[in-house]
Amino acid sequence: MSEVKTLAQRVREIMAFNIGVDLSLVKEETRPTTDLKADSLELVEPAMALEDEFNIVIDDDEVPDGASLTVGEWIALVERKVEAKHAAR
């Protein structure tokens, strides 16, 4: 039987993989730039991967300073985008 992953788990996995850190370090309160020492350019890959994974578009104006977002805030953003996509159907 395959494991069903929540959206939050998937976001954490994508962030960990694209930043190159162990998943155990990526918690909702984690700030990738300060806690994981990722620079703002290293957040471009996870953002693009999140767009691909969830078939959403994250506009720059929605995350004017995406580098300061916590992983929990990234999760909330993706949840809002996915919900809006489903509501538009």
NUKE-178270 format. One record per residue: residue number from 1; residue in one letter; x, y, z of N, C-alpha, C in turn. Coordinates in nm, 3 decimals, padded with zeros to 5 digits. Layout:
% NUKE-178270
> NUM, A, X, Y, Z, X, Y, Z, X, Y, Z;
...
END
This chain:
% NUKE-178270
> 1, M, 00.084, -00.117, 00.000, 00.000, 00.000, 00.000, 00.089, 00.124, 00.000;
> 2, S, 00.055, 00.222, -00.082, 00.138, 00.342, -00.089, 00.101, 00.438, 00.024;
> 3, E, 00.200, 00.513, 00.066, 00.180, 00.609, 00.173, 00.115, 00.735, 00.116;
> 4, V, 00.010, 00.782, 00.180, -00.055, 00.906, 00.139, 00.012, 01.020, 00.215;
> 5, K, 00.064, 01.115, 00.141, 00.135, 01.226, 00.204, 00.046, 01.350, 00.204;
> 6, T, 00.055, 01.425, 00.312, -00.020, 01.549, 00.320, 00.053, 01.656, 00.240;
> 7, L, -00.019, 01.761, 00.210, 00.041, 01.874, 00.139, 00.159, 01.928, 00.220;
> 8, A, 00.143, 01.941, 00.350, 00.250, 01.993, 00.434, 00.374, 01.904, 00.428;
> 9, Q, 00.355, 01.773, 00.432, 00.469, 01.681, 00.422, 00.540, 01.698, 00.289;
> 10, R, 00.463, 01.710, 00.182, 00.522, 01.724, 00.049, 00.600, 01.854, 00.037;
> 11, V, 00.545, 01.963, 00.092, 00.616, 02.092, 00.088, 00.748, 02.080, 00.163;
> 12, R, 00.746, 02.018, 00.281, 00.868, 02.000, 00.359, 00.971, 01.918, 00.281;
> 13, E, 00.926, 01.810, 00.217, 01.018, 01.726, 00.139, 01.079, 01.803, 00.023;
> 14, I, 00.998, 01.880, -00.045, 01.047, 01.959, -00.159, 01.149, 02.063, -00.111;
> 15, M, 01.118, 02.130, -00.001, 01.212, 02.230, 00.052, 01.344, 02.163, 00.091;
> 16, A, 01.336, 02.052, 00.163, 01.458, 01.983, 00.208, 01.542, 01.938, 00.089;
> 17, F, 01.479, 01.874, -00.008, 01.551, 01.823, -00.124, 01.618, 01.935, -00.202;
> 18, N, 01.544, 02.041, -00.229, 01.597, 02.148, -00.313, 01.698, 02.237, -00.243;
> 19, I, 01.691, 02.244, -00.112, 01.791, 02.322, -00.037, 01.911, 02.233, -00.004;
> 20, G, 01.887, 02.103, -00.003, 01.997, 02.009, 00.021, 02.023, 01.982, 00.168;
> 21, V, 01.915, 01.974, 00.245, 01.929, 01.945, 00.388, 01.843, 01.825, 00.424;
> 22, D, 01.869, 01.767, 00.540, 01.791, 01.655, 00.589, 01.649, 01.701, 00.623;
> 23, L, 01.553, 01.617, 00.591, 01.412, 01.649, 00.616, 01.386, 01.681, 00.763;
> 24, S, 01.458, 01.618, 00.853, 01.436, 01.642, 00.996, 01.465, 01.786, 01.037;
> 25, L, 01.540, 01.859, 00.955, 01.571, 01.999, 00.985, 01.463, 02.095, 00.936;
> 26, V, 01.372, 02.046, 00.855, 01.270, 02.132, 00.793, 01.138, 02.116, 00.869;
> 27, K, 01.117, 02.209, 00.961, 00.995, 02.210, 01.042, 00.913, 02.334, 01.004;
> 28, E, 00.789, 02.339, 01.047, 00.704, 02.452, 01.009, 00.761, 02.586, 01.055;
> 29, E, 00.828, 02.588, 01.169, 00.883, 02.714, 01.220, 01.020, 02.749, 01.161;
> 30, T, 01.073, 02.661, 01.078, 01.205, 02.682, 01.019, 01.203, 02.795, 00.917;
> 31, R, 01.300, 02.884, 00.927, 01.322, 02.988, 00.825, 01.442, 02.942, 00.744;
> 32, P, 01.418, 02.904, 00.618, 01.528, 02.849, 00.538, 01.653, 02.936, 00.533;
> 33, T, 01.636, 03.067, 00.525, 01.754, 03.153, 00.512, 01.835, 03.163, 00.640;
> 34, T, 01.769, 03.167, 00.753, 01.844, 03.181, 00.878, 01.874, 03.045, 00.942;
> 35, D, 01.777, 02.955, 00.943, 01.796, 02.827, 01.011, 01.872, 02.725, 00.926;
> 36, L, 01.855, 02.732, 00.795, 01.920, 02.634, 00.707, 02.033, 02.696, 00.625;
> 37, K, 02.057, 02.824, 00.645, 02.166, 02.897, 00.577, 02.150, 02.899, 00.425;
> 38, A, 02.024, 02.892, 00.379, 01.997, 02.902, 00.235, 01.994, 03.050, 00.197;
> 39, D, 02.052, 03.082, 00.082, 02.040, 03.221, 00.037, 01.914, 03.233, -00.048;
> 40, S, 01.877, 03.356, -00.079, 01.752, 03.379, -00.150, 01.749, 03.310, -00.287;
> 41, L, 01.865, 03.297, -00.350, 01.869, 03.228, -00.479, 01.840, 03.079, -00.463;
> 42, E, 01.879, 03.022, -00.349, 01.853, 02.880, -00.325, 01.705, 02.852, -00.302;
> 43, L, 01.625, 02.957, -00.280, 01.481, 02.939, -00.261, 01.406, 02.941, -00.394;
> 44, V, 01.474, 02.976, -00.502, 01.409, 02.977, -00.633, 01.373, 02.835, -00.674;
> 45, E, 01.465, 02.742, -00.656, 01.440, 02.602, -00.695, 01.322, 02.543, -00.620;
> 46, P, 01.316, 02.553, -00.485, 01.199, 02.497, -00.417, 01.069, 02.563, -00.461;
> 47, A, 01.071, 02.695, -00.482, 00.950, 02.764, -00.525, 00.902, 02.710, -00.660;
> 48, M, 00.995, 02.691, -00.753, 00.959, 02.637, -00.884, 00.911, 02.492, -00.871;
> 49, A, 00.973, 02.416, -00.783, 00.932, 02.277, -00.762, 00.793, 02.271, -00.701;
> 50, L, 00.762, 02.363, -00.610, 00.628, 02.368, -00.552, 00.524, 02.401, -00.659;
> 51, E, 00.558, 02.495, -00.747, 00.467, 02.528, -00.857, 00.441, 02.405, -00.944;
> 52, D, 00.546, 02.333, -00.977, 00.532, 02.213, -01.061, 00.453, 02.104, -00.990;
> 53, E, 00.487, 02.078, -00.865, 00.424, 01.970, -00.789, 00.273, 01.990, -00.773;
> 54, F, 00.233, 02.115, -00.745, 00.093, 02.142, -00.714, 00.019, 02.213, -00.828;
> 55, N, 00.089, 02.232, -00.940, 00.029, 02.296, -01.058, -00.031, 02.433, -01.022;
> 56, I, 00.052, 02.515, -00.959, 00.011, 02.648, -00.916, 00.113, 02.749, -00.968;
> 57, V, 00.080, 02.876, -00.954, 00.173, 02.983, -00.988, 00.190, 03.069, -00.864;
> 58, I, 00.315, 03.088, -00.824, 00.345, 03.174, -00.710, 00.404, 03.302, -00.767;
> 59, D, 00.327, 03.410, -00.758, 00.372, 03.538, -00.810, 00.469, 03.605, -00.714;
> 60, D, 00.562, 03.679, -00.771, 00.662, 03.749, -00.689, 00.596, 03.842, -00.587;
> 61, D, 00.486, 03.907, -00.624, 00.423, 04.001, -00.532, 00.354, 03.930, -00.416;
> 62, E, 00.331, 03.798, -00.426, 00.273, 03.723, -00.315, 00.377, 03.691, -00.209;
> 63, V, 00.501, 03.690, -00.248, 00.611, 03.665, -00.155, 00.719, 03.770, -00.179;
> 64, P, 00.688, 03.896, -00.146, 00.784, 04.002, -00.175, 00.921, 03.977, -00.112;
> 65, D, 00.921, 03.912, 00.002, 01.048, 03.874, 00.064, 01.036, 03.728, 00.104;
> 66, G, 01.026, 03.641, 00.004, 01.009, 03.499, 00.028, 01.118, 03.439, 00.113;
> 67, A, 01.233, 03.505, 00.113, 01.346, 03.454, 00.190, 01.319, 03.457, 00.339;
> 68, S, 01.227, 03.542, 00.383, 01.201, 03.552, 00.527, 01.083, 03.465, 00.572;
> 69, L, 01.017, 03.397, 00.479, 00.904, 03.313, 00.515, 00.950, 03.188, 00.589;
> 70, T, 00.867, 03.144, 00.684, 00.892, 03.016, 00.748, 00.839, 02.906, 00.656;
> 71, V, 00.878, 02.785, 00.682, 00.826, 02.673, 00.604, 00.674, 02.666, 00.623;
> 72, G, 00.626, 02.693, 00.743, 00.481, 02.696, 00.768, 00.409, 02.799, 00.683;
> 73, E, 00.474, 02.914, 00.663, 00.414, 03.018, 00.577, 00.414, 02.975, 00.431;
> 74, W, 00.519, 02.904, 00.388, 00.520, 02.847, 00.252, 00.408, 02.746, 00.237;
> 75, I, 00.388, 02.662, 00.340, 00.280, 02.562, 00.337, 00.146, 02.632, 00.324;
> 76, A, 00.123, 02.735, 00.404, -00.004, 02.808, 00.401, -00.026, 02.872, 00.263;
> 77, L, 00.079, 02.926, 00.204, 00.069, 02.986, 00.071, 00.027, 02.881, -00.032;
> 78, V, 00.093, 02.767, -00.029, 00.060, 02.660, -00.124, -00.083, 02.612, -00.100;
> 79, E, -00.124, 02.597, 00.025, -00.262, 02.555, 00.055, -00.363, 02.653, -00.003;
> 80, R, -00.338, 02.783, 00.015, -00.429, 02.885, -00.040, -00.437, 02.876, -00.192;
> 81, K, -00.322, 02.858, -00.255, -00.318, 02.851, -00.402, -00.392, 02.727, -00.453;
> 82, V, -00.371, 02.614, -00.386, -00.437, 02.489, -00.427, -00.588, 02.501, -00.406;
> 83, E, -00.630, 02.557, -00.292, -00.773, 02.576, -00.266, -00.835, 02.670, -00.368;
> 84, A, -00.767, 02.777, -00.402, -00.819, 02.871, -00.501, -00.831, 02.805, -00.638;
> 85, K, -00.735, 02.720, -00.671, -00.739, 02.649, -00.799, -00.861, 02.558, -00.804;
> 86, H, -00.886, 02.486, -00.695, -01.000, 02.394, -00.690, -01.133, 02.469, -00.689;
> 87, A, -01.136, 02.584, -00.624, -01.260, 02.664, -00.618, -01.295, 02.721, -00.755;
> 88, A, -01.192, 02.744, -00.838, -01.214, 02.802, -00.970, -01.270, 02.701, -01.070;
> 89, R, -01.266, 02.574, -01.034, -01.313, 02.470, -01.127, -01.463, 02.464, -01.134;
END
